[in-house]
Amino acid sequence: MERYKAKDKKARLKFVNVNSPGFKPENEGLDPKKVIDYIHARDGNGKIVYGVDAFAWIWKACGYRFLPIFVRLPIIKGAARGFYRLFAPYRYKLTGKRVVCGPECDHSMI
């Protein structure tokens, strides 16, 4: 996320720590389990997207031109969604990052 913050020259992105004690997914219209498992984004019109669609929106907001178009091609999008579904539950183990949950967090990564 730090890389995306640095690339977001027009400050279009707002990052929210979904593990913070005050964050309530229900207040944002989000599924509490899905919000931990997948990256989410809300566009300027309030539409919520997640997974590959969220990355495409984030990349576009960061000024990438080709990548958002490429990942939205039907065959690429299908493959990317499948890969993301496999990768997302293991991303913390694979990247060496840790989930920081408060005492109210009962979510466990595989």
Secondary structure, 3 states (H helix, E strand, C coil): CHHHHHHCCCCCCCCCCCCCCCCCHHHHCCCHHHHHHCCEEECCCCCEEECHHHHHHHHHHCCCCHHHHHHCCHHHHHHHHHHHHHHHHHHHHHHCCCCCCCCCCCCCCC
